Amino acid sequence: MSNNSNPVSSVNIPQEAFDWYDEYAHGDIDRRTFLKRLSTLGIAGLTLSSIAGVLLPDYALAEQVSFNDPDIKASYLEFAAPEGHVTGRGYLVVPTGVSVEMPAPAVLVAHENRGLNPYIEDVARRLAKAGFVAFAPDALHSLGGYPGNDDAGRAMQKTLERSKIEADFVAAAQMLTAHALTTDKLGMVGFCFGGYLTNQLSAMIPDTIDAAVPYYGTPPKLDITNIKAPLQLHFAGLDKRVNGYWPGYETALKAVKAEYTAHVYPEVNHGFHNDSTARYHEASAALAWQRTLAFFNQHLIPG
């Protein structure tokens, strides 16, 4: 059994179900196969739909900071992405009190493999609540934007060229550093596919990213020799897929003398920070987020 701590349900779900959900969420199996496997579990007193309902996202649970919070101002912003999909769009959240005269450091937020969903928007609000100008681009903007459900979003994102998505996020990073409300310091945080993007942009634009925090992200797909930003990496102890890449990535980071710290959270699943599903682990998520904010405060705010 998983040690998952989740307000969604008090049900103890076998680890196999979490593993199958991870395969499903990353496109290795389709929804039908996922549900068929779940049907074999036979958890007493639960229907297939109730088990699936606990595992699949419920974004009503993912609002820790309201968009009406008086400490922030949230809006959507388009930006030029000539090397990507020509025009990008994202969710901009600014702390109240930040102005041209009093700018704040910025953090670029990278979503998972399904577009800019409500959980990622809430992460941006959490960052703004902590004093950072946060911007979360939507890789699906060229296709009409996040469609409102993860299945469709995942299918849409799969049709896009990864290099174009990367170029969109590079353009967003450059826009954000040039924004009138930001200082010259830029952090980046990403989850799952966004964790990969965070690693990737650290290598692609080393003079732009000043601090990087990938959550359960795979290594960059290019030479990491130029990485300059300190990295704070977060891994789920039960995440065999992503964790399998870490020894090789760590060896490469050591070889180039990169500054990094890696945290592994025992007995939690990939996606443990996402509070909209049963993979969420409250204690680990809180600790990881505390470390994330401390890291950004250390590297993005002058002494």
C-alpha positions as CSV (number, residue, x, y, z in Angstrom):
1,M,0.0,0.0,0.0
2,S,1.0,3.6,-0.6
3,N,1.6,6.0,2.3
4,N,-0.3,8.6,0.2
5,S,-1.8,11.4,2.4
6,N,-4.6,13.0,0.4
7,P,-7.7,15.0,1.3
8,V,-9.4,13.5,-1.8
9,S,-10.1,10.2,-0.1
10,S,-9.2,8.1,2.9
11,V,-9.1,5.0,0.7
12,N,-5.9,3.0,0.7
13,I,-5.1,2.4,-3.0
14,P,-2.6,-0.4,-4.0
15,Q,0.6,0.9,-5.4
16,E,-0.1,-0.9,-8.7
17,A,-2.9,1.6,-9.4
18,F,-0.6,4.5,-8.9
19,D,2.0,2.9,-11.3
20,W,-0.7,2.3,-13.9
21,Y,-1.9,5.9,-13.5
22,D,1.6,7.1,-14.2
23,E,1.8,5.0,-17.4
24,Y,-1.6,6.4,-18.4
25,A,-0.7,10.0,-17.6
26,H,2.5,9.8,-19.7
27,G,0.8,8.2,-22.7
28,D,2.3,4.7,-22.3
29,I,-1.2,3.1,-22.1
30,D,-4.6,4.5,-23.1
31,R,-7.6,5.2,-20.8
32,R,-9.3,1.9,-21.7
33,T,-6.3,-0.1,-20.7
34,F,-5.9,1.9,-17.5
35,L,-9.5,1.3,-16.5
36,K,-9.3,-2.4,-17.4
37,R,-6.3,-2.8,-15.1
38,L,-8.1,-1.0,-12.3
39,S,-11.0,-3.4,-12.7
40,T,-8.7,-6.3,-11.7
41,L,-8.0,-4.8,-8.3
42,G,-11.3,-5.7,-6.6
43,I,-11.0,-3.3,-3.7
44,A,-13.8,-4.2,-1.3
45,G,-16.7,-1.8,-1.3
46,L,-15.5,0.3,-4.2
47,T,-16.6,0.5,-7.8
48,L,-14.3,1.0,-10.7
49,S,-15.6,4.5,-11.2
50,S,-14.9,5.4,-7.6
51,I,-11.3,4.2,-7.8
52,A,-10.7,6.0,-11.0
53,G,-12.4,9.1,-9.6
54,V,-9.8,9.2,-6.7
55,L,-6.9,8.8,-9.1
56,L,-8.0,11.3,-11.8
57,P,-7.5,15.0,-11.1
58,D,-10.2,17.0,-9.3
59,Y,-9.0,20.6,-9.8
60,A,-11.5,22.0,-7.4
61,L,-9.0,20.7,-4.8
62,A,-6.1,22.6,-6.3
63,E,-6.8,26.1,-5.2
64,Q,-4.6,27.1,-2.3
65,V,-4.5,30.7,-3.3
66,S,-7.7,32.3,-4.7
67,F,-7.4,34.4,-7.9
68,N,-9.3,37.0,-5.8
69,D,-6.7,37.1,-3.1
70,P,-6.0,40.8,-2.4
71,D,-2.2,40.2,-2.2
72,I,-2.0,39.3,-5.9
73,K,-3.2,40.4,-9.4
74,A,-3.7,37.7,-12.0
75,S,-4.2,38.2,-15.7
76,Y,-3.4,36.5,-19.1
77,L,-0.6,37.8,-21.3
78,E,0.4,37.1,-24.9
79,F,4.1,37.2,-25.9
80,A,6.0,36.9,-29.2
81,A,7.6,33.5,-29.8
82,P,9.1,33.7,-33.3
83,E,11.1,30.5,-33.0
84,G,8.2,28.6,-31.4
85,H,4.5,28.9,-32.3
86,V,4.8,32.6,-33.3
87,T,2.6,33.8,-30.4
88,G,2.5,32.4,-26.9
89,R,0.1,33.1,-24.0
90,G,0.4,32.5,-20.3
91,Y,-0.9,33.3,-16.8
92,L,0.8,36.3,-15.2
93,V,0.5,36.8,-11.5
94,V,2.0,39.9,-9.8
95,P,2.2,40.6,-6.1
96,T,0.2,43.6,-5.0
97,G,2.7,46.5,-4.4
98,V,5.1,45.5,-7.2
99,S,5.5,48.4,-9.7
100,V,8.0,49.8,-12.2
101,E,9.6,51.6,-9.3
102,M,9.6,48.5,-7.1
103,P,10.0,45.5,-9.3
104,A,10.3,41.9,-8.0
105,P,12.3,38.8,-9.2
106,A,10.4,36.5,-11.5
107,V,9.7,32.8,-11.7
108,L,8.7,31.0,-14.9
109,V,6.4,28.0,-14.2
110,A,6.4,25.0,-16.5
111,H,3.3,22.7,-16.7
112,E,3.0,19.0,-17.1
113,N,2.3,17.2,-20.4
114,R,-1.3,18.4,-20.7
115,G,-1.3,22.2,-20.9
116,L,-1.9,25.0,-18.4
117,N,-4.4,23.4,-16.0
118,P,-5.8,24.9,-12.8
119,Y,-3.2,23.3,-10.6
120,I,-0.3,25.0,-12.4
121,E,-2.2,28.3,-12.3
122,D,-2.5,27.9,-8.6
123,V,1.3,27.3,-8.3
124,A,1.8,30.6,-10.1
125,R,-0.5,32.3,-7.5
126,R,1.4,30.6,-4.7
127,L,4.7,32.1,-6.0
128,A,3.1,35.6,-6.3
129,K,1.8,35.3,-2.8
130,A,5.4,34.6,-1.7
131,G,6.6,37.8,-3.5
132,F,7.6,36.7,-7.0
133,V,6.2,37.8,-10.3
134,A,5.1,34.4,-11.7
135,F,4.4,33.5,-15.3
136,A,3.0,30.2,-16.5
137,P,2.9,29.8,-20.3
138,D,0.4,27.4,-22.0
139,A,2.1,25.2,-24.5
140,L,-1.3,24.5,-26.0
141,H,-2.0,28.2,-27.0
142,S,-1.5,27.5,-30.7
143,L,-4.2,24.8,-30.5
144,G,-6.7,27.0,-28.6
145,G,-5.3,26.6,-25.1
146,Y,-5.8,24.1,-22.3
147,P,-9.2,22.4,-23.2
148,G,-10.5,22.0,-19.7
149,N,-9.7,18.3,-19.2
150,D,-6.4,16.5,-19.0
151,D,-7.2,13.7,-21.5
152,A,-7.8,16.1,-24.3
153,G,-4.9,18.3,-23.2
154,R,-2.5,15.4,-23.2
155,A,-3.6,14.4,-26.7
156,M,-3.2,17.9,-27.9
157,Q,0.3,18.4,-26.4
158,K,1.4,15.1,-27.9
159,T,0.8,16.6,-31.4
160,L,3.2,19.5,-30.9
161,E,6.9,19.5,-31.7
162,R,8.9,19.5,-28.5
163,S,11.4,21.9,-30.0
164,K,8.6,24.4,-30.6
165,I,7.4,24.1,-27.0
166,E,10.9,24.6,-25.8
167,A,11.2,27.7,-28.0
168,D,7.9,29.1,-26.6
169,F,9.2,28.8,-23.1
170,V,12.6,30.3,-24.0
171,A,10.6,33.3,-25.5
172,A,8.6,33.5,-22.3
173,A,11.7,33.5,-20.2
174,Q,13.2,36.4,-22.3
175,M,9.9,38.3,-22.1
176,L,9.7,37.9,-18.4
177,T,13.3,39.1,-17.7
178,A,12.6,42.2,-19.9
179,H,9.2,42.9,-18.2
180,A,8.9,46.3,-16.5
181,L,7.7,44.8,-13.3
182,T,10.7,42.3,-12.9
183,T,14.3,42.6,-11.8
184,D,17.1,41.0,-13.7
185,K,16.7,37.7,-11.8
186,L,14.7,34.8,-13.1
187,G,14.0,31.4,-11.5
188,M,12.2,28.5,-13.1
189,V,10.1,25.7,-11.6
190,G,8.4,22.8,-13.5
191,F,6.6,19.6,-12.8
192,C,6.9,16.3,-14.8
193,F,7.3,17.5,-18.4
194,G,7.8,20.9,-16.9
195,G,10.6,19.5,-14.8
196,Y,12.2,18.3,-18.0
197,L,11.7,21.8,-19.5
198,T,13.3,23.4,-16.4
199,N,16.4,21.2,-16.8
200,Q,16.4,21.8,-20.6
201,L,16.2,25.6,-20.4
202,S,18.9,25.7,-17.7
203,A,21.2,24.3,-20.4
204,M,19.7,26.1,-23.4
205,I,19.7,29.7,-21.9
206,P,22.2,29.5,-19.0
207,D,22.6,33.3,-19.0
208,T,18.9,33.8,-18.4
209,I,18.0,31.2,-15.8
210,D,19.4,32.1,-12.4
211,A,17.9,29.3,-10.3
212,A,16.1,26.1,-11.4
213,V,13.8,23.8,-9.5
214,P,12.7,20.7,-11.5
215,Y,10.2,18.4,-9.8
216,Y,10.5,14.8,-11.0
217,G,11.8,15.9,-14.4
218,T,14.0,14.0,-16.8
219,P,17.5,15.3,-17.8
220,P,18.0,17.8,-20.6
221,K,18.4,16.4,-24.1
222,L,21.5,18.4,-24.9
223,D,25.0,19.1,-23.6
224,I,24.8,20.4,-20.0
225,T,28.3,21.9,-20.0
226,N,27.0,25.5,-20.0
227,I,24.6,25.1,-17.0
228,K,25.3,28.0,-14.7
229,A,22.2,28.2,-12.5
230,P,22.1,26.3,-9.2
231,L,19.6,23.4,-9.3
232,Q,17.3,22.1,-6.6
233,L,15.9,18.8,-7.8
234,H,12.9,17.0,-6.3
235,F,12.2,13.3,-6.8
236,A,9.5,10.9,-5.6
237,G,10.8,7.8,-4.0
238,L,8.4,5.5,-5.8
239,D,9.0,7.1,-9.2
240,K,11.0,4.4,-10.9
241,R,10.6,5.9,-14.4
242,V,12.2,9.3,-13.7
243,N,14.5,8.1,-11.0
244,G,16.1,5.7,-13.4
245,Y,17.6,8.7,-15.2
246,W,19.0,10.4,-12.1
247,P,22.3,8.5,-11.6
248,G,23.5,9.4,-15.1
249,Y,22.3,13.0,-14.8
250,E,24.0,13.4,-11.4
251,T,27.3,12.0,-12.8
252,A,27.1,14.5,-15.7
253,L,26.3,17.4,-13.3
254,K,29.3,16.4,-11.1
255,A,31.5,16.3,-14.2
256,V,30.8,19.9,-15.1
257,K,30.9,21.0,-11.4
258,A,27.3,22.2,-11.5
259,E,25.8,23.5,-8.2
260,Y,22.9,21.2,-7.3
261,T,21.0,19.7,-4.4
262,A,18.7,16.7,-4.9
263,H,15.9,15.8,-2.5
264,V,14.2,12.4,-2.6
265,Y,10.9,12.0,-0.8
266,P,10.5,8.3,0.4
267,E,7.3,6.3,-0.3
268,V,5.6,8.9,-2.4
269,N,4.6,8.8,-6.1
270,H,5.4,10.9,-9.1
271,G,3.2,14.0,-9.0
272,F,3.2,14.1,-5.2
273,H,3.1,17.9,-5.2
274,N,-0.1,18.0,-7.3
275,D,-2.9,18.4,-4.8
276,S,-5.7,17.5,-7.2
277,T,-5.1,13.7,-7.3
278,A,-4.6,10.8,-4.9
279,R,-0.8,10.9,-5.6
280,Y,-0.6,14.1,-3.5
281,H,1.4,13.7,-0.3
282,E,0.7,16.7,1.9
283,A,3.8,16.5,4.1
284,S,6.2,15.9,1.3
285,A,4.6,18.6,-0.9
286,A,4.8,21.1,1.9
287,L,8.4,20.4,2.6
288,A,9.4,20.5,-1.1
289,W,7.6,23.8,-1.5
290,Q,9.2,25.3,1.6
291,R,12.6,24.3,0.1
292,T,11.6,25.7,-3.2
293,L,10.7,29.2,-1.9
294,A,13.8,29.3,0.3
295,F,16.0,28.4,-2.7
296,F,14.4,31.2,-4.8
297,N,14.8,33.7,-2.0
298,Q,18.4,32.7,-1.7
299,H,19.3,33.0,-5.3
300,L,16.9,35.6,-6.7
301,I,16.8,38.2,-4.0
302,P,19.9,40.3,-3.3
303,G,21.7,39.7,0.0
